Amino acid sequence: MEKQINNFLEFIKEDKRLSENTLQSYKRDIIQYENYINNNRLNYAKLNEKDIKDYLIYLEEIGKKTSTISRNLASIRSFYQFLLRNRKVKKDPTERIQSPKVEKKAPSVLSSQEIELLLEQPKNIDLKGIRDKAMLEFAYATGMRVTEIISLDIDDINVKEGYVNCKAGSRQRNIPLGTLSLRALVEYVENSRPILIKDENVKALFVNTNGQRLTRQGFWKIVKYYKEQAHITKEITPHVLRHSFATHLLQNGADLKSIQTMLGHSDISSTQVYMQFQDESIKNIYKNAHPRA
């Protein structure tokens, strides 16, 4: 089974062109599944629908969330479809199994006042403060995922036109930068980044104090630090800034399709979760004016 797993992971890496985080998720799911099979002395090539269901029940019993179980099933299904195409199994045991329904929880969102308070915290008095100001303004202005932000290179920014070119896997999207974000970014690029980087060959847009590309953990720690400085009691992560970006756009009249494009959602249903945050006045206007409301 180990050989087939390696072949599968190599296939999705080369053929699907998935992000590193998605690849790691597949790997964790499949290896966990392999451990279960080995511990229970099962033959992966001869499992049936009941065996897969038993595994999903096992995941539930050890405390896995519904969303995690659903993702595990998707990973296992992809694995068996790969095996089926390569004639390593005679049937896909996951074929008739439906994914558990994942209840979409309301995303955590900051109010406009809380955003203002958070963005006021970094002070432009040193190299780190200039960088942090630019980074927080940028995260809120673009709604980009933290992985996308830390993966940016300096050449992905078009200062003249005022937008960032975000590359996510094989897809790209251009996201406009607001006036305040652009101003903070220009100050960082001109006055802070050149001193922070120790090697002119470094292409990363946002770097740490050692001049290397900033990590996810580094970004998260920066957000956490300024949350505490602002005395905001809500839990704030980089993803909360993304949720706040989408919600505030919607509340100020942006259409869902545009928000979907800026967020990089492949399915608009992922964007519709923000509809619940619309002002009641907008909902009432729609209800009273739309003929089919």
N, C-alpha and C positions, 0 to 999 in steps of 0.2 A: 504493500500500500504506500510505503514511503516514496518509492520511485514514481508512482502515479501522481502523488501529491506534488512532488517536485516538478513533474512534467506539466501539471495543471497550473501551478504558480508561474512557471516560465511562460506558459501560453498566454495567461491573462496579462502578464507584464508586457509581453511583446505585441500581442494582438489587440488588446483592449485599451492600452495606453492609459491606464488608470493612475490616479495620484498615489504617492507613496503611502499616505494614510489609509487609503482604500485597500491597497495591496496588503498592508499589514493586518487590516481587519480580516480579509479573506484568510490570510495565513493563520491568524490566531483561531478563527472559527474552525478551520479544517483540522488543525493540529489538536484542538480540544476534542473534536469528533473522533480523530484517530486514537487518542488516548482512551476514550470511552469504549471504542470497539476492541482495543487490545485488552483493556481491563476486564471486559466481559467475554473475551475470547470469541468474538464474532468474526464472520468473514464479510468484509465490506462489499464484495462482489455478489453476495447472495442474500443481502438484506431485503426485506419486504416493507410494505407500507406501515405495518404494525411496529416493526423495529424502529423506524424513523420516528413514529409518534411516541414510542417509549423514550427515545432520546430527548424529544422536546419536553416530555413530562419530567424527565430527569433534570433538564435545565431549569425548569420552573421550580422543582423541589430544592435546588441548591441556591435559589434566590435570584435567578436572572430575571431582568425586566422583560416585559412583553416585547418591547422594541428590540432588545438584544436577541431574544428567541426568534423573532421574525427575521432579523438579519442573518442569524445562524442558518435558518432554513434556506434562505436565499443563497448563501455560500455553498451549502451542501448540494442544493439543486444544481447550481452551476457546475460543481464538481462532477456530479453524476451525468449531466448532459455532455460534459467533456469526455467522460469515460465511454458513454454510449456512442458518440461520434467516432471514437477511436476503437470501437468494438472490444472494449475491455470488460463490459457488462452487457447483459442481454436486455435489461430494462432499467428504467429510472424509478426507484422506489418512492421518490418524492412527487411523482407526476400528479397524483390526485390529492395531495395534501394542500390545504389552504393555509395561507399565512395567518397567524393570530392577528386580530384587529388591534391596531395600535391607536389608542386614544390620543388625539392631538391636544397636548396641553397648551394653555395660553403661555406664550413666551414671556419671560421677564423683561420689562421695559422701564427705562428711566423717563421721568417727566422732562419737559423742556428746561425747567428750573434746575433739576438735578444734573442734566447734561452741562448746562452753563457752569454750574458749580464745579463739576469735575474738570472741565476744560480750562478753568481759571487757575487750577493748582500748579501746573508746571510753570516755573518762572524762567524768563529768558536771560538768566544771569550767568549761566555757565554752559559748557558744551552739552552736558547731559540734559539740562533743563530745556535747551533749544530743541534737542532731538525728541524729548518726551512730548513737548508741546506739539511739534509737527506730527508725531505719530498718533497721538490721541485725536487731534483734529482730523487727520487723514482717515482714521478708522471710522469715525462718526460720519464724515463727509461722503465716504464711498460705500459703506456697508459691506466691505469685503471681509471674507473669512480670514482669520488670523494666519492660516497656512498660506493663503494667497498674498497677504501683506508681506510676510517675512520672506517670501520667494521672489519678490519684486527686485529687479535690477534698476540701476540708475537710468538706463536707457528706456525703461518702460514708462517714464514720465514725460509728458509733452507739456512743458511749462508755457510755451507760447500759446498753444490752443487750449490749455487748461483742462487736460484730461489724463487719466491713467489707462494704460493698456494692460488689462488683467488676463493672464493666460492660465486657464484651468484645464489641464490635460490637453486634449486636442482642440478645445474650444477657446475662443477669445472674446472679450467684450471690452468696449471703451466706456469708462465711467467718468462723468464730469467732476471736476473739483471746485468746491465753493471758493469764494473770495478769501475767507479767513483761513481755510485749509491751505490754499495755494500760497498765501502770504507766509504762513508758518513753515511750509515745505521749502520755499525758496530760501528763507533765512537759514534753515537747517543745511540745505544742500550747499549754500555758498559760504556759511560761516562756521558750521559745526562739523559736518561730515568730513571735509578735507583734512581736518586736524585729527579726528577720531581714527580714520583709516591709517594703518601703518604701511600698507602696500597699495600702490596706485592701481594694481591689477584687480583689486577687489571690486566686483561689480554690484554687490548688494546695495540696495537703497538704504535700508535701515540696518545699522551695525551697532554692536555693543561697545563698551568702553575699551575693549581690546582690539577693536577695528575689524572684528569678524561678523559675519551675518548673524543677526539676532535670531534667537530660537523662540519656539512657542512658549517655553517656560519663562524665558526672559521677558517676553511681551506680557504674559499673564501677571508676573510679579510687579511690573511697572503699573499696570492697571490697578492691581490690589493696593499698591502703595498710595496712589493718589486718591483712591476711594477712601482710605483711612484718613488721609490728609483733609479730605473734604467733609469728613464725619457723616458720610452717607451710610445709612443702616442697611440698605438693600444689598444683596449679593451682586457684585458686578464682575463679569468676565468679559473678555474681548467680544464674545458672541452676543452679550447683552447690548453692546454698542451697535452691532449689526441689526438686532431686533428694533432698537430705538430708531435707527436710521429709517427703516422701512415704515414703522408706525407713524413717525412724524411726517414723512412724505405723504402718506395716505391721508392723515388728518389735515394736511394743508392742500389737498386737492389733486395730488398726483394720481394717475390711473394705475390700476393693478398691472396692466401689461407692461408699462414702463418700469414699474418697480420690479417685476419679474425679470426683466432684461438686465437691470442693474445688479440684482442679487445673483443672477446666473442660475435661477431655478429652471430646470428642464420642464417641470410640470407646474402649471399655474395654481394647482390645488395647494402646493406648498406655500404659495404667496397669499392665498385666501385666508390663512390663519390670522392675518393682521386685520381683517375686516372687523373683528370684534372690538377693535380699539377706536373705530371711527367715532367722531363726536355724534352725540344723539341728534343734534340739529341736522347734520348731514343725512343721517338715517331717516329722519322725519321728512326732510325735503324729498328724498327719493320715494318714500312711501306715499307721500301726497301727490307727487308729480308723475311718477311712472305708471303707465296704463296697466302694467301687469305686476305691480308691486304687491 
